[in-house]
């Protein structure tokens, strides 16, 4: 089905109480592994590029590769800017052909987050792309700020986002202790916004039984960054150890790494889809 936006896959996923896996990549091999998993499982997928890559030409250059991969994939593929921190980054992604973008103003005062997100959403929609915003703050190692229901409703109404990242107790990166996921908060948000697709950031290491509960209450996009990239790094390290200093062309060297990434992504895609 080639390149799509959130709007072609997430509303249906929410209605069916399943989720689509969103995997962060930074190179061809990581992207190839994720897309092979989508084809093998016959499921849609979201390929994400972190905002840092848009501080240089890396994000746009990688975008060209991702567009080519999406065009020949037989499953729906969204190419998405993850955690855009400026409108300029959002515009760069849109100009590079990304079909979806995120502006993350969750650390800003509410009105400022709302204003800039609405501006970014207008730019995205003008390009035919979808838009993700965040209300509440999913932290990196420190205390997350849970999403308030009243603010989520107002934010959704005034920004016209196509998906809303909510904070229910997850955090980015590997957890130092078992997280406390507020499924009741997720349920309240779902009841207040019964149609809008919700996004779970900080999927790495979150207990899968808690993820399953969240999917039952509106989460239909689950972000996986740290553990997917860690799979790539650990697989690369194993292959280097096997090589033991000998030479092997890089394309051949990377084949088992792609296989390991594909297997990891396939397992999560199946789970999120309820298979």
C-alpha positions in Angstrom: 0.0 0.0 0.0 3.0 2.3 0.2 3.1 5.6 2.0 0.1 6.7 4.2 -0.6 9.0 7.0 -1.9 8.3 10.5 -5.5 8.9 9.2 -5.4 5.8 7.0 -4.4 3.4 9.9 -4.9 4.7 13.4 -8.6 5.5 13.6 -9.4 1.9 12.5 -6.9 0.5 14.9 -8.5 2.4 17.8 -12.0 1.2 16.8 -10.7 -2.4 16.8 -8.7 -2.0 20.1 -5.3 -2.8 18.6 -2.2 -0.7 18.1 0.4 -0.1 15.4 4.1 -0.3 16.3 6.2 2.8 15.7 9.9 2.1 15.5 12.7 4.7 15.6 15.4 4.2 13.0 18.6 6.1 12.1 19.9 4.1 9.1 18.9 1.9 6.2 19.4 -1.5 7.9 17.2 -0.6 10.9 14.4 0.6 8.6 14.7 -2.4 6.4 14.4 -4.8 9.3 11.2 -3.1 10.5 9.6 -3.1 7.1 10.4 -6.7 6.5 8.6 -7.4 9.8 5.5 -5.5 8.6 5.5 -7.5 5.4 5.9 -10.8 7.1 3.1 -10.1 9.6 0.9 -8.3 7.0 0.5 -5.3 9.3 0.9 -1.6 9.0 3.9 0.1 10.5 5.2 3.5 11.5 8.9 4.3 10.9 10.1 7.2 13.0 13.1 9.5 12.8 14.1 11.4 15.9 14.2 15.2 15.8 17.9 15.4 16.4 18.6 14.2 12.9 16.9 17.3 11.6 19.5 19.6 13.1 21.6 18.5 10.2 20.8 17.0 6.8 20.6 13.5 8.2 16.8 13.5 8.6 16.1 14.7 5.1 18.8 12.4 3.5 17.4 9.4 5.4 13.9 10.4 4.4 14.8 9.7 0.8 15.7 6.2 1.6 12.6 5.7 3.7 10.4 7.0 0.9 11.9 4.5 -1.5 11.5 1.6 1.0 7.9 2.6 1.7 7.0 2.8 -2.0 8.0 -0.9 -2.5 6.5 -2.2 0.8 3.3 -4.1 0.4 1.9 -2.9 3.7 0.8 0.6 4.8 3.9 2.7 6.0 3.9 6.0 7.8 7.2 8.0 7.8 7.1 10.2 10.9 9.1 12.9 12.6 9.4 12.0 16.3 9.5 14.7 19.0 10.0 17.7 16.7 11.0 20.5 19.0 10.7 23.4 16.6 8.4 24.4 13.8 11.5 24.6 11.6 12.2 20.8 12.2 8.5 20.1 11.4 8.9 22.1 8.1 12.1 20.3 7.2 10.4 16.9 7.6 7.4 18.0 5.6 9.7 19.3 2.8 11.6 16.0 2.8 8.3 14.1 2.1 7.5 12.7 5.6 3.9 11.7 5.7 3.5 12.6 9.4 5.1 14.9 12.0 5.1 15.5 15.7 5.6 18.7 17.5 6.4 18.1 21.2 5.7 21.1 23.4 4.9 19.1 26.4 7.5 20.9 28.6 6.0 24.3 27.7 3.2 26.1 29.4 -0.2 24.8 28.2 -1.2 27.8 26.1 2.2 28.0 24.4 2.2 24.2 23.6 -1.3 24.6 22.2 -0.4 27.6 20.0 2.7 26.1 18.5 1.2 22.7 18.0 -1.8 24.3 16.2 0.6 26.1 13.9 2.6 22.9 13.2 -0.7 21.1 12.5 -1.7 23.7 10.0 1.6 23.2 8.1 1.2 19.5 8.2 -2.3 19.5 6.9 -1.5 21.9 4.1 1.0 19.2 2.9 -1.5 16.4 3.3 0.5 15.0 6.3 -0.8 14.0 9.7 0.1 15.6 13.0 0.9 14.3 16.5 0.9 16.5 19.6 1.7 15.7 23.3 -0.1 16.9 26.4 1.3 15.9 29.7 5.0 15.0 29.6 6.6 11.6 29.1 10.0 12.1 30.8 13.5 10.8 30.1 14.6 9.3 33.4 12.8 11.8 35.7 9.3 12.2 36.9 6.6 12.2 34.1 3.7 14.7 34.3 0.5 12.8 33.8 -2.0 14.1 31.3 -5.0 15.9 32.7 -8.3 15.0 31.1 -9.7 18.5 30.8 -6.5 19.8 29.2 -6.4 16.9 26.7 -9.9 17.7 25.6 -9.2 21.4 25.1 -5.9 20.6 23.4 -7.4 18.2 20.9 -10.2 20.6 20.1 -8.0 23.6 19.5 -5.1 22.1 17.7 -6.8 19.6 15.3 -4.1 17.0 15.9 -4.6 13.6 14.3 -3.1 11.7 17.2 -2.4 12.7 20.8 0.5 11.4 22.9 -0.6 11.1 26.5 1.4 10.6 29.7 0.1 7.7 31.8 3.3 6.8 33.7 5.7 5.6 31.1 9.1 7.1 30.5 11.6 7.1 27.7 14.6 4.7 27.7 15.2 1.7 29.9 13.4 1.8 33.3 15.4 1.9 36.5 12.4 0.4 38.4 9.1 -1.1 37.4 6.8 1.7 36.1 3.4 2.4 37.6 1.1 2.7 34.6 -2.1 4.7 35.3 -4.6 2.6 33.3 -7.5 4.4 35.1 -6.2 7.7 33.7 -6.0 6.2 30.3 -9.6 5.0 30.6 -10.8 8.5 31.6 -9.0 10.0 28.7 -10.5 7.5 26.3 -14.0 8.2 27.6 -13.5 12.0 27.2 -12.0 11.6 23.7 -13.7 8.5 22.3 -12.4 8.8 18.7 -9.0 10.5 18.7 -6.1 8.0 18.4 -3.8 8.0 21.5 0.0 7.5 21.4 2.1 5.7 24.1 5.6 7.0 24.3 8.2 5.1 26.3 7.2 1.7 25.1 10.6 0.2 25.8 10.5 -2.1 28.8 6.9 -1.2 29.7 5.3 -4.5 30.9 3.4 -5.9 28.0 0.3 -6.7 30.1 0.1 -3.0 30.9 0.5 -2.1 27.3 -2.4 -4.5 26.4 -4.6 -2.7 29.0 -3.8 0.7 27.6 -4.6 -0.5 24.1 -8.1 -1.4 25.3 -8.5 2.3 26.3 -7.5 4.2 23.2 -3.8 3.7 22.7 -3.3 2.7 19.1 0.3 3.8 18.4 3.1 2.4 20.6 6.6 3.9 20.3 9.6 1.7 20.4 13.0 3.4 20.2 15.6 2.4 22.7 15.0 -1.4 22.7 14.8 -1.5 18.9 18.1 0.4 18.4 19.7 -1.6 21.2 18.7 -4.8 19.3 20.6 -3.3 16.3 23.7 -2.5 18.4 23.8 -5.9 20.2 23.4 -7.8 17.0 26.2 -5.8 15.4 28.4 -6.5 18.4 27.8 -10.2 18.1 28.5 -10.2 14.4 31.8 -8.3 15.0 32.8 -10.9 17.6 32.1 -13.7 15.1 34.2 -12.0 12.5 37.2 -11.9 14.9 39.1 -9.3 13.0 38.6 -10.9 9.6 37.2 -8.9 6.6 33.6 -9.2 5.3 31.9 -6.8 3.0 29.6 -4.6 5.0 26.4 -5.5 3.0 27.0 -9.2 3.9 28.0 -8.3 7.5 24.7 -6.5 8.0 22.4 -9.2 6.7 22.0 -11.1 10.1 21.7 -7.7 11.9 18.7 -6.9 9.7 17.3 -10.3 10.4 17.6 -9.8 14.2 15.9 -6.4 13.9 13.1 -7.8 11.8 12.4 -10.6 14.3 12.3 -8.1 17.2 9.9 -5.8 15.4 7.7 -8.7 14.2 7.2 -9.9 17.8 6.0 -6.5 18.9 3.8 -5.9 15.8 2.0 -9.1 16.5 1.5 -8.3 20.1 0.2 -4.8 19.5 -2.2 -6.1 16.9 -3.6 -8.7 19.3 -2.3 -11.7 17.3 
